Amino acid sequence: MACLDKLRARADNNAGYIRPRPSDLPYSVDDMRTEFLHQHHHRTIHKNNNPPPPQVPIKVGFVACSFNSEAILFLSHDMFRFFDPSLVEIHVFSTGSPDHPRFLAEVMRGVDWRRRVVDSVDRFHDVRYLNNDHVELARYIRDSGMQVLIEWDGYARQGERSARLMALRPAPIQILHQEFLMTSGA
């Protein structure tokens, strides 16, 4: 499956063809790492006993279509509030829909895990409109300056996978979190 992700990321399902690979994708991991090191290099430079400059938090993004009442969020929805905001800036890129209000009221008894995440992170990006356009989603995430990108979908969610996005390398460090206990190949 993973070997086809770069092709699937460019697939235009409406027109039935694969778009040409944009010259800027996949992004160069080496260039992103160099940029990251440049941005954070000032942390260790101290001259003439001057106080260190303010620390720039590392931007960490989580991407998934399952920021709703799914098992992965049940296990993780509360973790976001424990990140130190002086060290880590947390972004969530949600490609999926929120739970229906009636489901939240009747089944979840008013508990909205997505709302808990929204309230606990620095920025919640509702990118449902980019769910089937992995090229534009990769550009959006890259333009947001993510240095670490964590994929939550793996091989779950009936094909609504972020692996196609990850194959385009929108962040220098990419991690698969918990959903699938192997690698997605991206």
DRENPA-3360 file (N, C-alpha, C; in nm, 2 decimals, always signed):
BEGIN
1 = MACLDKLR = +0.08/-0.12/+0.00/+0.00/+0.00/+0.00/+0.09/+0.13/+0.00 ~ +0.19/+0.13/+0.08/+0.27/+0.25/+0.10/+0.34/+0.29/-0.03 ~ +0.38/+0.20/-0.11/+0.45/+0.23/-0.23/+0.36/+0.31/-0.33 ~ +0.23/+0.30/-0.32/+0.14/+0.37/-0.40/+0.10/+0.51/-0.35 ~ +0.14/+0.54/-0.23/+0.08/+0.66/-0.16/+0.12/+0.79/-0.24 ~ +0.24/+0.80/-0.29/+0.28/+0.92/-0.37/+0.19/+0.94/-0.49 ~ +0.16/+0.83/-0.56/+0.07/+0.83/-0.67/-0.07/+0.87/-0.63 ~ -0.12/+0.81/-0.52/-0.26/+0.83/-0.47/-0.27/+0.97/-0.42;
9 = ARADNNAG = -0.16/+1.03/-0.37/-0.17/+1.17/-0.32/-0.20/+1.27/-0.44 ~ -0.17/+1.23/-0.56/-0.19/+1.32/-0.67/-0.31/+1.28/-0.76 ~ -0.38/+1.17/-0.71/-0.49/+1.12/-0.79/-0.61/+1.23/-0.79 ~ -0.67/+1.25/-0.90/-0.79/+1.33/-0.91/-0.90/+1.24/-0.94 ~ -0.97/+1.20/-0.83/-1.08/+1.10/-0.84/-1.19/+1.15/-0.93 ~ -1.22/+1.28/-0.94/-1.33/+1.33/-1.02/-1.30/+1.32/-1.17 ~ -1.17/+1.34/-1.20/-1.13/+1.34/-1.35/-1.08/+1.20/-1.39 ~ -1.04/+1.12/-1.29/-1.00/+0.98/-1.32/-0.86/+0.97/-1.37;
17 = YIRPRPSD = -0.77/+1.06/-1.32/-0.63/+1.06/-1.36/-0.54/+1.10/-1.25 ~ -0.41/+1.08/-1.27/-0.31/+1.12/-1.17/-0.24/+1.25/-1.22 ~ -0.25/+1.36/-1.14/-0.19/+1.48/-1.17/-0.04/+1.47/-1.18 ~ +0.03/+1.55/-1.26/+0.18/+1.54/-1.26/+0.23/+1.58/-1.12 ~ +0.35/+1.53/-1.09/+0.41/+1.56/-0.96/+0.46/+1.71/-0.96 ~ +0.41/+1.79/-0.87/+0.46/+1.93/-0.86/+0.61/+1.93/-0.83 ~ +0.68/+2.02/-0.89/+0.82/+2.03/-0.87/+0.87/+2.05/-0.73 ~ +0.78/+2.11/-0.64/+0.82/+2.13/-0.50/+0.78/+2.02/-0.41;
25 = LPYSVDDM = +0.72/+1.91/-0.46/+0.69/+1.80/-0.37/+0.75/+1.67/-0.42 ~ +0.78/+1.57/-0.34/+0.78/+1.59/-0.19/+0.89/+1.69/-0.15 ~ +0.86/+1.75/-0.04/+0.95/+1.85/+0.02/+1.08/+1.78/+0.05 ~ +1.19/+1.86/+0.05/+1.32/+1.81/+0.09/+1.34/+1.81/+0.24 ~ +1.35/+1.69/+0.29/+1.37/+1.68/+0.44/+1.50/+1.75/+0.48 ~ +1.61/+1.74/+0.40/+1.73/+1.80/+0.44/+1.72/+1.96/+0.44 ~ +1.64/+2.02/+0.35/+1.62/+2.16/+0.35/+1.54/+2.20/+0.48 ~ +1.44/+2.12/+0.51/+1.36/+2.15/+0.63/+1.44/+2.14/+0.76;
33 = RTEFLHQH = +1.52/+2.04/+0.76/+1.61/+2.02/+0.88/+1.70/+2.14/+0.90 ~ +1.76/+2.18/+0.79/+1.85/+2.30/+0.79/+1.78/+2.42/+0.84 ~ +1.66/+2.44/+0.79/+1.58/+2.56/+0.83/+1.54/+2.55/+0.98 ~ +1.51/+2.43/+1.03/+1.48/+2.40/+1.17/+1.60/+2.44/+1.25 ~ +1.72/+2.39/+1.22/+1.84/+2.41/+1.29/+1.87/+2.56/+1.30 ~ +1.85/+2.63/+1.19/+1.87/+2.77/+1.18/+1.78/+2.85/+1.28 ~ +1.65/+2.81/+1.28/+1.55/+2.87/+1.36/+1.58/+2.85/+1.51 ~ +1.63/+2.74/+1.54/+1.65/+2.71/+1.69/+1.80/+2.71/+1.73;
41 = HHRTIHKN = +1.89/+2.75/+1.64/+2.03/+2.76/+1.68/+2.06/+2.87/+1.78 ~ +1.98/+2.97/+1.78/+2.00/+3.08/+1.88/+1.98/+3.04/+2.03 ~ +1.92/+2.93/+2.05/+1.90/+2.88/+2.18/+2.03/+2.86/+2.26 ~ +2.14/+2.82/+2.19/+2.26/+2.78/+2.25/+2.37/+2.89/+2.24 ~ +2.34/+3.00/+2.17/+2.44/+3.11/+2.16/+2.42/+3.21/+2.27 ~ +2.52/+3.23/+2.35/+2.52/+3.32/+2.46/+2.65/+3.40/+2.46 ~ +2.65/+3.53/+2.44/+2.77/+3.60/+2.43/+2.77/+3.71/+2.55 ~ +2.89/+3.73/+2.60/+2.91/+3.84/+2.70/+2.82/+3.82/+2.82;
49 = NNPPPPQV = +2.79/+3.70/+2.86/+2.70/+3.67/+2.97/+2.57/+3.73/+2.96 ~ +2.52/+3.76/+2.84/+2.39/+3.82/+2.82/+2.29/+3.70/+2.85 ~ +2.17/+3.74/+2.89/+2.07/+3.63/+2.91/+2.03/+3.57/+2.78 ~ +2.00/+3.44/+2.78/+1.96/+3.38/+2.65/+1.84/+3.44/+2.59 ~ +1.83/+3.44/+2.46/+1.71/+3.49/+2.39/+1.59/+3.41/+2.43 ~ +1.47/+3.46/+2.41/+1.35/+3.38/+2.44/+1.35/+3.25/+2.35 ~ +1.30/+3.15/+2.41/+1.30/+3.02/+2.34/+1.18/+3.01/+2.25 ~ +1.21/+2.96/+2.13/+1.10/+2.94/+2.03/+1.05/+2.80/+2.04;
57 = PIKVGFVA = +0.92/+2.78/+2.07/+0.87/+2.64/+2.08/+0.87/+2.57/+1.95 ~ +0.89/+2.44/+1.96/+0.89/+2.35/+1.84/+0.74/+2.33/+1.80 ~ +0.72/+2.34/+1.67/+0.58/+2.32/+1.62/+0.56/+2.17/+1.59 ~ +0.46/+2.12/+1.66/+0.42/+1.98/+1.64/+0.28/+1.97/+1.60 ~ +0.26/+1.90/+1.49/+0.12/+1.89/+1.43/+0.07/+1.74/+1.44 ~ -0.05/+1.73/+1.46/-0.12/+1.60/+1.46/-0.22/+1.60/+1.35 ~ -0.22/+1.50/+1.26/-0.31/+1.50/+1.15/-0.39/+1.37/+1.15 ~ -0.53/+1.39/+1.13/-0.61/+1.27/+1.13/-0.75/+1.31/+1.09;
65 = CSFNSEAI = -0.83/+1.21/+1.05/-0.97/+1.24/+1.02/-1.05/+1.19/+1.15 ~ -0.98/+1.15/+1.25/-1.05/+1.09/+1.36/-1.05/+1.18/+1.49 ~ -1.06/+1.31/+1.47/-1.08/+1.39/+1.59/-1.23/+1.41/+1.62 ~ -1.28/+1.29/+1.66/-1.42/+1.28/+1.70/-1.43/+1.16/+1.79 ~ -1.55/+1.11/+1.81/-1.57/+0.99/+1.90/-1.51/+0.86/+1.85 ~ -1.38/+0.85/+1.84/-1.31/+0.73/+1.79/-1.22/+0.68/+1.91 ~ -1.19/+0.56/+1.90/-1.11/+0.50/+2.01/-0.97/+0.57/+2.03 ~ -0.91/+0.61/+1.92/-0.78/+0.68/+1.93/-0.79/+0.81/+2.02;
73 = LFLSHDMF = -0.90/+0.88/+2.00/-0.92/+1.01/+2.07/-0.96/+0.98/+2.22 ~ -1.04/+0.87/+2.24/-1.07/+0.83/+2.37/-0.94/+0.80/+2.46 ~ -0.84/+0.74/+2.39/-0.72/+0.72/+2.46/-0.63/+0.84/+2.48 ~ -0.65/+0.94/+2.39/-0.55/+1.05/+2.39/-0.61/+1.19/+2.40 ~ -0.73/+1.21/+2.41/-0.79/+1.35/+2.41/-0.74/+1.44/+2.52 ~ -0.70/+1.38/+2.63/-0.66/+1.46/+2.74/-0.51/+1.49/+2.74 ~ -0.43/+1.43/+2.66/-0.29/+1.45/+2.66/-0.24/+1.58/+2.62 ~ -0.32/+1.65/+2.53/-0.27/+1.78/+2.48/-0.25/+1.89/+2.59;
81 = RFFDPSLV = -0.33/+1.88/+2.69/-0.31/+1.98/+2.80/-0.19/+1.97/+2.88 ~ -0.11/+1.86/+2.86/+0.01/+1.84/+2.94/+0.14/+1.89/+2.87 ~ +0.13/+1.93/+2.74/+0.25/+1.98/+2.67/+0.28/+2.12/+2.73 ~ +0.41/+2.14/+2.75/+0.46/+2.27/+2.80/+0.46/+2.37/+2.68 ~ +0.38/+2.47/+2.69/+0.37/+2.57/+2.57/+0.50/+2.65/+2.55 ~ +0.59/+2.65/+2.64/+0.71/+2.72/+2.62/+0.81/+2.64/+2.54 ~ +0.78/+2.51/+2.53/+0.87/+2.41/+2.45/+0.80/+2.36/+2.33 ~ +0.67/+2.35/+2.33/+0.60/+2.28/+2.22/+0.47/+2.36/+2.18;
89 = EIHVFSTG = +0.45/+2.39/+2.05/+0.33/+2.46/+2.00/+0.25/+2.35/+1.93 ~ +0.14/+2.31/+1.98/+0.06/+2.20/+1.93/-0.05/+2.25/+1.83 ~ -0.04/+2.19/+1.71/-0.14/+2.21/+1.60/-0.21/+2.08/+1.57 ~ -0.34/+2.09/+1.55/-0.41/+1.97/+1.50/-0.47/+2.00/+1.37 ~ -0.45/+1.91/+1.27/-0.51/+1.92/+1.14/-0.61/+1.81/+1.12 ~ -0.74/+1.85/+1.13/-0.85/+1.76/+1.13/-0.91/+1.75/+0.99 ~ -0.90/+1.64/+0.92/-0.96/+1.62/+0.79/-1.10/+1.56/+0.80 ~ -1.15/+1.52/+0.92/-1.28/+1.46/+0.93/-1.38/+1.55/+1.00;
97 = SPDHPRFL = -1.50/+1.50/+0.99/-1.61/+1.58/+1.04/-1.63/+1.56/+1.20 ~ -1.68/+1.66/+1.26/-1.71/+1.65/+1.40/-1.83/+1.55/+1.42 ~ -1.85/+1.51/+1.54/-1.97/+1.42/+1.57/-2.09/+1.50/+1.55 ~ -2.20/+1.43/+1.51/-2.33/+1.50/+1.50/-2.38/+1.54/+1.64 ~ -2.44/+1.66/+1.65/-2.48/+1.71/+1.78/-2.58/+1.61/+1.86 ~ -2.66/+1.54/+1.78/-2.76/+1.45/+1.84/-2.68/+1.33/+1.90 ~ -2.58/+1.28/+1.83/-2.50/+1.17/+1.88/-2.43/+1.22/+2.01 ~ -2.38/+1.34/+2.01/-2.31/+1.39/+2.13/-2.41/+1.40/+2.25;
105 = AEVMRGVD = -2.53/+1.44/+2.22/-2.63/+1.46/+2.33/-2.68/+1.33/+2.38 ~ -2.71/+1.24/+2.29/-2.78/+1.11/+2.33/-2.68/+1.00/+2.36 ~ -2.58/+0.98/+2.29/-2.49/+0.87/+2.31/-2.37/+0.91/+2.40 ~ -2.31/+1.02/+2.37/-2.20/+1.06/+2.45/-2.23/+1.14/+2.57 ~ -2.36/+1.16/+2.60/-2.42/+1.23/+2.71/-2.35/+1.37/+2.73 ~ -2.33/+1.44/+2.62/-2.28/+1.57/+2.62/-2.13/+1.58/+2.62 ~ -2.06/+1.47/+2.62/-1.91/+1.47/+2.62/-1.86/+1.48/+2.48 ~ -1.79/+1.59/+2.45/-1.74/+1.61/+2.31/-1.59/+1.61/+2.32;
113 = WRRRVVDS = -1.53/+1.50/+2.28/-1.38/+1.48/+2.29/-1.31/+1.58/+2.19 ~ -1.37/+1.61/+2.08/-1.31/+1.70/+1.98/-1.30/+1.84/+2.05 ~ -1.41/+1.88/+2.12/-1.41/+2.01/+2.18/-1.30/+2.02/+2.29 ~ -1.28/+1.91/+2.36/-1.17/+1.90/+2.45/-1.03/+1.93/+2.39 ~ -1.01/+1.87/+2.27/-0.89/+1.89/+2.20/-0.88/+2.03/+2.15 ~ -0.98/+2.09/+2.09/-0.98/+2.22/+2.04/-0.94/+2.32/+2.16 ~ -1.00/+2.29/+2.28/-0.97/+2.38/+2.39/-0.83/+2.36/+2.45 ~ -0.76/+2.25/+2.41/-0.63/+2.22/+2.47/-0.51/+2.25/+2.38;
121 = VDRFHDVR = -0.53/+2.27/+2.26/-0.42/+2.29/+2.16/-0.40/+2.44/+2.13 ~ -0.29/+2.47/+2.08/-0.26/+2.61/+2.04/-0.34/+2.65/+1.91 ~ -0.36/+2.55/+1.82/-0.43/+2.59/+1.70/-0.49/+2.46/+1.64 ~ -0.62/+2.47/+1.62/-0.70/+2.36/+1.56/-0.74/+2.40/+1.42 ~ -0.68/+2.32/+1.32/-0.71/+2.35/+1.18/-0.81/+2.25/+1.13 ~ -0.93/+2.30/+1.10/-1.04/+2.22/+1.04/-1.01/+2.22/+0.89 ~ -0.95/+2.12/+0.84/-0.91/+2.12/+0.70/-0.99/+2.01/+0.62 ~ -1.11/+1.99/+0.65/-1.20/+1.89/+0.58/-1.20/+1.92/+0.43;
129 = YLNNDHVE = -1.20/+2.05/+0.40/-1.21/+2.09/+0.26/-1.08/+2.04/+0.18 ~ -0.98/+2.00/+0.25/-0.86/+1.95/+0.18/-0.84/+1.80/+0.20 ~ -0.94/+1.73/+0.25/-0.93/+1.59/+0.28/-0.89/+1.51/+0.16 ~ -0.94/+1.54/+0.04/-0.91/+1.46/-0.08/-0.80/+1.53/-0.17 ~ -0.74/+1.63/-0.12/-0.64/+1.70/-0.20/-0.51/+1.70/-0.11 ~ -0.44/+1.59/-0.12/-0.32/+1.57/-0.03/-0.21/+1.67/-0.07 ~ -0.20/+1.71/-0.19/-0.10/+1.80/-0.24/-0.12/+1.94/-0.17 ~ -0.24/+1.99/-0.17/-0.27/+2.12/-0.11/-0.26/+2.11/+0.04;
137 = LARYIRDS = -0.30/+1.99/+0.10/-0.29/+1.98/+0.24/-0.14/+1.97/+0.28 ~ -0.06/+1.91/+0.20/+0.09/+1.91/+0.23/+0.14/+2.05/+0.23 ~ +0.10/+2.13/+0.13/+0.14/+2.27/+0.12/+0.09/+2.35/+0.24 ~ -0.03/+2.33/+0.28/-0.09/+2.40/+0.39/-0.01/+2.37/+0.52 ~ +0.02/+2.24/+0.54/+0.09/+2.21/+0.66/+0.23/+2.26/+0.66 ~ +0.30/+2.25/+0.54/+0.43/+2.30/+0.53/+0.44/+2.45/+0.55 ~ +0.34/+2.52/+0.50/+0.33/+2.67/+0.52/+0.30/+2.70/+0.67 ~ +0.24/+2.61/+0.74/+0.22/+2.63/+0.88/+0.35/+2.62/+0.97;
145 = GMQVLIEW = +0.45/+2.57/+0.90/+0.58/+2.56/+0.97/+0.60/+2.44/+1.07 ~ +0.53/+2.33/+1.04/+0.54/+2.22/+1.13/+0.68/+2.16/+1.12 ~ +0.74/+2.12/+1.24/+0.87/+2.06/+1.24/+0.85/+1.91/+1.27 ~ +0.75/+1.88/+1.34/+0.71/+1.74/+1.36/+0.57/+1.72/+1.33 ~ +0.54/+1.61/+1.25/+0.40/+1.58/+1.21/+0.37/+1.44/+1.25 ~ +0.26/+1.42/+1.32/+0.22/+1.29/+1.38/+0.09/+1.25/+1.31 ~ +0.10/+1.14/+1.24/-0.02/+1.08/+1.18/-0.09/+0.99/+1.27 ~ -0.23/+1.01/+1.28/-0.31/+0.93/+1.37/-0.39/+0.82/+1.30;
153 = DGYARQGE = -0.40/+0.83/+1.17/-0.49/+0.74/+1.11/-0.43/+0.60/+1.07 ~ -0.31/+0.60/+1.03/-0.25/+0.47/+0.99/-0.33/+0.40/+0.88 ~ -0.36/+0.28/+0.89/-0.43/+0.20/+0.79/-0.58/+0.19/+0.83 ~ -0.63/+0.27/+0.92/-0.76/+0.26/+0.97/-0.85/+0.36/+0.89 ~ -0.97/+0.37/+0.93/-1.07/+0.47/+0.88/-1.11/+0.45/+0.74 ~ -1.13/+0.33/+0.69/-1.19/+0.29/+0.56/-1.12/+0.37/+0.45 ~ -0.99/+0.38/+0.45/-0.92/+0.44/+0.34/-0.90/+0.59/+0.35 ~ -0.96/+0.65/+0.46/-0.93/+0.79/+0.48/-0.80/+0.82/+0.55;
161 = RSARLMAL = -0.70/+0.78/+0.48/-0.57/+0.77/+0.54/-0.49/+0.90/+0.52 ~ -0.40/+0.94/+0.61/-0.31/+1.05/+0.59/-0.18/+1.01/+0.53 ~ -0.16/+0.88/+0.51/-0.03/+0.83/+0.46/+0.00/+0.89/+0.32 ~ -0.10/+0.92/+0.24/-0.07/+0.99/+0.11/-0.01/+1.12/+0.14 ~ -0.06/+1.19/+0.24/+0.00/+1.32/+0.28/+0.14/+1.30/+0.33 ~ +0.16/+1.20/+0.41/+0.29/+1.18/+0.47/+0.40/+1.15/+0.36 ~ +0.36/+1.08/+0.25/+0.45/+1.05/+0.14/+0.50/+1.18/+0.08 ~ +0.43/+1.29/+0.09/+0.48/+1.42/+0.03/+0.57/+1.49/+0.13;
169 = RPAPIQIL = +0.59/+1.44/+0.24/+0.69/+1.49/+0.34/+0.67/+1.64/+0.38 ~ +0.55/+1.68/+0.43/+0.53/+1.82/+0.47/+0.61/+1.86/+0.60 ~ +0.67/+1.77/+0.67/+0.75/+1.80/+0.79/+0.88/+1.72/+0.79 ~ +0.98/+1.78/+0.85/+1.11/+1.70/+0.85/+1.11/+1.58/+0.93 ~ +1.03/+1.58/+1.04/+1.01/+1.46/+1.12/+0.87/+1.42/+1.12 ~ +0.84/+1.29/+1.08/+0.71/+1.24/+1.07/+0.70/+1.11/+1.15 ~ +0.59/+1.10/+1.22/+0.57/+0.99/+1.32/+0.43/+0.93/+1.30 ~ +0.42/+0.80/+1.31/+0.29/+0.73/+1.31/+0.26/+0.70/+1.45;
177 = HQEFLMTS = +0.14/+0.75/+1.50/+0.11/+0.73/+1.64/+0.00/+0.63/+1.66 ~ +0.03/+0.52/+1.73/-0.07/+0.43/+1.80/-0.17/+0.36/+1.72 ~ -0.22/+0.41/+1.61/-0.33/+0.34/+1.54/-0.29/+0.21/+1.47 ~ -0.17/+0.20/+1.42/-0.12/+0.08/+1.36/+0.02/+0.06/+1.41 ~ +0.04/-0.06/+1.47/+0.17/-0.09/+1.54/+0.29/-0.12/+1.46 ~ +0.28/-0.10/+1.33/+0.39/-0.12/+1.24/+0.43/+0.02/+1.18 ~ +0.48/+0.02/+1.06/+0.50/+0.14/+0.99/+0.41/+0.16/+0.87 ~ +0.37/+0.28/+0.83/+0.29/+0.30/+0.71/+0.38/+0.31/+0.59;
185 = GA = +0.51/+0.31/+0.60/+0.60/+0.32/+0.49/+0.62/+0.46/+0.45 ~ +0.56/+0.56/+0.51/+0.57/+0.70/+0.47/+0.65/+0.77/+0.57;
% end
